Amino acid sequence: MTPSGEPTTTGGRTMRAALLDRFGDASALRIGTAPAPTPVLSEVLVRVMAAGVNPLDTSTRAGDGAAAGIGGFPAVLGSDFSGVVVTAPYESFELQPGDEVYGVSSAPRGSGSFAELVAVPPHHLALKPKVLTHAEAAAVPLAALTAWGAVVELAHAHAGQRILVHAGAGGVGHFAVQLAAYFGATVIATTSAVNEAWVRSLGADEVVDYHERRFEEAMRPVDAVIDLVGDRHDHVGPRSLAVLRPGGLLVTLPSTGWPTLAGDAAAAGVRATKYRMVPDNATLAVITRLLTSGDLKVAVQEEFPFDRIADAQRLLESGHVRGKIVVRISDY
């Protein structure tokens, strides 16, 4: 930081960042200095005000997820961010210095958002919704784009359809419930009893407390399952095949899938696919309009100061999170 409190800029200067020195648990992270990213070609340099914490960040830190993209240590991770444009690729570009934006970084191959500055391709970001704070905006991009891809692009949510969303109170889940309901589907969500009323307020028509009963014993067949749990806990993903109607679709995230997914689905007479979020500023702009109109809401359970980023990741890994967790990178 400069004496005036402004972030350092490029040109050989440094910035504060959460540095990963080795694969491991949250203790492998430390706050230190790193070279500030230099934007190239059409990249936009953004001062990061807040960064969201996602399962992708923690799994990559542990050596899974996108760890194959890490070229060396120390590494700077972080996907979601909300901030202010520092430099644009050219004078007439649609985003200019001072504009408030939010988006998804290119980490781990590119610069990550757990730092004061991030350089990102233009299709990775959009203007920040004015109705949201930086902390709220930082909680949106990766989770909301993932939910959109699964619910809208793959499941084609519409009236007359029944969609089951596992982990409906989580980061991706709370967006998936809202989007499925917005497009007219009947939504069934699994969650714990403490979150039941809240998940219903998001648009779930039915809620199954997974502590009290097995979801496959509590519902009629569904057209699609948005699987955000997979085979990691109690074989939720494989069990979900049994609740799909013939020809129905199971969408699972890469981190929640299992090796025999395709074969198991075929044997059950249903379809199954993994899904990977693809950054897209046009879709993010649509999400911005839904947030602005109030048709989509974001929940931030807790905002941590930058020097407690390890604690933020530990909380996420505890599995007891409603919505998203955010880290404040710069003062705002």
C-alpha positions in Angstrom: 0.0 0.0 0.0 1.1 3.6 -0.6 1.3 6.1 2.3 -2.1 7.5 1.2 -3.7 4.1 1.6 -4.0 3.5 -2.2 -3.0 0.1 -3.5 0.4 -0.3 -5.2 0.4 -0.3 -9.0 2.3 -2.3 -11.6 5.8 -1.6 -12.9 7.9 -3.7 -10.6 5.9 -2.8 -7.5 4.5 -5.2 -4.9 1.1 -5.8 -3.3 -0.2 -7.5 -0.3 -1.5 -11.0 -1.0 -2.4 -14.3 0.6 0.5 -16.5 -0.4 0.3 -20.3 -0.6 3.8 -21.8 0.1 2.8 -25.4 -0.2 -0.3 -27.6 -0.6 -1.9 -28.3 2.7 -4.6 -27.1 5.1 -5.4 -23.4 5.8 -2.2 -23.0 7.8 -0.3 -23.1 4.5 -1.6 -19.6 3.8 0.2 -16.4 4.9 -0.2 -12.7 4.2 2.9 -11.3 2.5 4.1 -9.3 -0.5 4.0 -10.4 -4.1 4.7 -8.8 -7.5 1.7 -6.8 -8.6 0.2 -8.3 -11.8 0.9 -6.5 -15.1 -2.1 -6.6 -17.4 -1.4 -7.7 -21.0 -3.4 -7.5 -24.2 -7.1 -6.9 -23.3 -6.8 -7.6 -19.5 -8.3 -5.2 -17.0 -6.4 -4.4 -13.8 -8.7 -4.2 -10.8 -8.2 -3.1 -7.2 -9.8 -5.9 -5.2 -12.0 -4.6 -2.4 -13.4 -8.0 -1.3 -13.0 -11.6 -2.4 -15.4 -14.5 -2.0 -14.2 -17.9 -0.6 -15.3 -21.0 -2.5 -14.8 -24.7 -2.3 -12.6 -24.5 -5.4 -10.2 -22.2 -3.5 -9.9 -24.6 -0.6 -9.6 -27.7 -2.7 -6.9 -26.1 -4.9 -5.0 -25.0 -1.8 -5.1 -28.6 -0.6 -3.7 -29.9 -3.9 -6.9 -30.9 -5.6 -9.3 -28.7 -7.6 -7.4 -26.6 -10.1 -4.0 -27.3 -8.5 -2.6 -28.6 -11.8 -2.6 -25.0 -13.0 -0.2 -23.7 -10.2 3.2 -23.1 -11.9 5.1 -22.6 -8.7 5.1 -21.4 -5.1 4.3 -19.1 -3.5 1.0 -19.0 -5.4 -1.9 -16.5 -5.1 -5.3 -18.1 -5.3 -8.8 -16.7 -5.2 -11.7 -16.7 -7.7 -14.5 -14.2 -6.8 -13.9 -10.5 -6.4 -15.5 -7.1 -6.3 -13.4 -4.0 -6.8 -12.6 -0.9 -8.8 -10.9 -0.7 -12.3 -7.4 0.7 -12.1 -6.4 0.5 -15.7 -8.3 -0.4 -18.9 -6.8 -2.0 -22.0 -7.5 1.2 -24.1 -9.0 4.6 -23.9 -12.5 3.8 -25.3 -12.9 0.5 -23.6 -16.3 0.0 -22.0 -14.8 -0.2 -18.5 -12.7 2.7 -17.3 -10.6 3.5 -14.2 -12.9 4.2 -11.3 -15.7 1.8 -12.4 -16.9 -0.6 -9.8 -16.9 -4.2 -11.2 -17.2 -7.8 -10.0 -16.2 -11.0 -11.6 -14.0 -14.2 -11.6 -10.2 -14.3 -11.8 -8.1 -16.6 -14.0 -6.4 -18.2 -11.0 -4.4 -20.4 -10.6 -2.9 -19.8 -14.1 -3.5 -16.1 -13.9 -3.5 -13.7 -10.9 -5.9 -14.6 -8.1 -8.3 -12.4 -6.1 -6.7 -13.0 -2.7 -4.6 -10.0 -3.3 -4.9 -6.2 -3.6 -4.8 -6.3 -7.4 -6.0 -8.7 -10.0 -5.6 -8.7 -13.8 -8.5 -10.4 -15.6 -9.8 -10.9 -19.2 -12.7 -8.5 -19.9 -15.2 -11.4 -20.4 -14.6 -12.4 -16.7 -16.2 -9.3 -15.2 -19.2 -6.9 -15.3 -20.3 -3.7 -13.7 -21.0 -4.3 -10.0 -24.7 -4.1 -9.0 -25.2 -0.8 -7.4 -27.6 -2.3 -4.9 -24.8 -4.5 -3.4 -21.9 -3.7 -1.2 -18.5 -4.9 -2.3 -18.7 -7.7 0.2 -22.1 -8.8 -1.2 -20.9 -8.5 -4.8 -17.8 -10.6 -4.1 -20.0 -13.4 -3.0 -21.9 -13.7 -6.3 -19.9 -14.4 -9.5 -18.6 -18.0 -9.3 -21.5 -19.4 -7.3 -24.2 -17.6 -9.3 -22.7 -18.4 -12.6 -22.3 -22.1 -11.6 -26.0 -22.2 -10.5 -27.1 -20.5 -13.7 -25.1 -23.0 -15.8 -26.6 -26.0 -14.0 -30.2 -24.8 -13.6 -30.8 -22.7 -16.7 -28.3 -23.9 -19.3 -28.4 -27.6 -18.6 -31.6 -28.4 -16.7 -33.6 -25.7 -18.6 -35.7 -24.9 -15.6 -39.3 -24.1 -16.5 -42.9 -24.3 -15.2 -44.2 -27.9 -14.7 -40.7 -29.2 -14.0 -39.6 -30.6 -10.6 -36.0 -29.9 -9.6 -34.2 -31.2 -6.6 -31.3 -29.0 -5.2 -29.0 -30.7 -2.8 -27.3 -28.4 -0.2 -29.9 -25.7 -0.9 -28.5 -23.3 1.8 -24.9 -23.3 0.5 -23.1 -20.9 -1.8 -24.2 -22.4 -5.1 -27.3 -24.0 -3.6 -29.0 -20.8 -2.5 -28.6 -19.3 -6.0 -29.8 -22.6 -7.6 -33.0 -22.7 -5.5 -33.8 -19.1 -6.4 -33.1 -19.5 -10.1 -35.1 -22.7 -10.4 -38.1 -21.0 -8.7 -37.7 -17.8 -10.8 -38.0 -19.8 -14.0 -41.2 -21.5 -12.7 -40.0 -25.0 -11.6 -41.2 -26.7 -8.5 -38.2 -26.8 -6.2 -37.3 -29.4 -3.6 -34.2 -28.7 -1.5 -32.2 -30.7 1.0 -30.8 -28.8 4.0 -30.7 -29.0 7.8 -33.6 -28.0 10.0 -32.0 -24.8 11.1 -32.1 -23.5 7.5 -35.5 -24.9 6.4 -37.5 -21.7 6.8 -34.8 -19.6 5.1 -34.5 -22.0 2.1 -38.3 -21.9 1.8 -38.1 -18.1 1.7 -35.7 -18.4 -1.3 -38.4 -20.2 -3.3 -38.2 -23.9 -2.3 -41.6 -25.6 -2.4 -40.5 -28.6 -0.4 -37.6 -29.0 2.0 -36.1 -32.3 3.2 -34.1 -32.2 6.5 -31.4 -34.7 5.6 -30.8 -35.4 9.3 -34.3 -36.7 9.8 -35.1 -38.7 6.6 -33.5 -39.9 3.4 -34.6 -37.7 0.6 -35.3 -40.6 -1.8 -38.0 -41.8 0.6 -39.6 -38.4 0.9 -40.5 -37.3 -2.7 -42.1 -38.1 -6.0 -39.8 -38.4 -9.0 -38.1 -35.3 -10.2 -37.0 -34.1 -13.7 -33.6 -32.8 -12.6 -31.2 -33.0 -9.7 -28.6 -30.3 -9.0 -26.1 -32.3 -7.0 -23.8 -30.2 -4.9 -22.9 -33.0 -2.5 -22.0 -36.0 -4.7 -20.4 -39.1 -3.3 -18.5 -37.3 -0.5 -21.2 -37.6 2.1 -23.6 -40.6 2.5 -23.5 -41.3 -1.2 -25.9 -38.5 -1.9 -25.1 -38.3 -5.6 -25.5 -42.0 -6.4 -28.7 -42.1 -4.4 -30.0 -39.2 -6.4 -30.3 -41.4 -9.5 -33.2 -43.2 -7.9 -35.4 -40.1 -7.6 -35.1 -39.1 -11.3 -37.8 -39.9 -13.7 -36.8 -42.0 -16.8 -34.6 -39.8 -18.9 -34.2 -37.2 -16.2 -30.9 -35.3 -15.7 -28.4 -35.2 -12.8 -26.0 -32.3 -12.9 -23.0 -32.6 -10.6 -20.0 -30.4 -10.0 -16.6 -31.9 -10.7 -15.6 -31.9 -7.1 -18.8 -33.9 -6.2 -18.8 -36.5 -8.9 -17.7 -40.1 -8.7 -15.8 -42.4 -11.1 -18.8 -44.5 -12.2 -21.1 -41.6 -12.7 -21.8 -42.2 -16.4 -22.3 -45.9 -16.1 -24.5 -45.7 -13.1 -26.7 -43.1 -14.8 -27.0 -45.2 -17.9 -28.0 -48.3 -15.9 -30.7 -46.3 -14.1 -32.1 -45.0 -17.4 -31.3 -41.4 -16.7 -28.7 -38.8 -17.9 -25.8 -37.3 -15.9 -23.2 -34.7 -16.5 -20.6 -32.8 -14.7 -20.5 -29.0 -15.0 -17.7 -26.5 -14.9 -18.4 -22.8 -14.6 -17.4 -20.8 -17.7 -16.9 -17.1 -17.0 -19.2 -15.0 -19.2 -19.9 -11.3 -18.7 -23.2 -11.4 -20.7 -24.6 -14.0 -18.2 -23.1 -12.0 -15.3 -24.9 -8.9 -16.6 -28.2 -10.8 -16.6 -27.5 -11.9 -13.0 -26.8 -8.3 -12.2 -30.3 -7.3 -13.4 -31.9 -10.0 -11.3 -30.0 -8.8 -8.2 -30.9 -5.2 -9.0 -34.6 -6.1 -9.4 -34.6 -8.1 -6.2 -35.5 -11.3 -8.0 -32.2 -12.8 -6.9 -30.6 -12.3 -3.5 -27.1 -13.1 -2.1 -26.4 -14.2 1.4 -23.1 -13.5 3.2 -22.8 -15.3 6.5 -19.6 -13.7 7.6 -17.0 -11.2 6.4 -13.4 -11.7 7.6 -10.5 -9.2 7.5 -7.7 -10.1 5.1 -5.3 -11.3 7.8 -7.8 -13.9 8.8 -8.3 -15.5 5.4 -7.1 -18.9 6.9 -10.0 -18.7 9.4 -12.4 -17.9 6.6 -11.4 -21.0 4.7 -11.6 -23.1 7.8 -15.2 -22.0 8.4 -16.1 -22.9 4.8 -14.5 -26.3 5.2 -16.5 -26.9 8.4 -19.6 -27.4 6.2 -21.8 -25.2 8.3 -22.2 -22.2 6.1 -25.4 -20.4 5.0 -24.7 -18.7 1.7 -21.2 -17.4 1.2 -18.1 -16.3 3.2 -16.2 -13.1 2.1 -12.8 -11.7 2.9 -12.3 -7.9 3.0 -9.1 -7.2 1.0 -9.0 -3.3 1.0 -10.8 -0.6 3.0 -14.1 0.6 1.6 
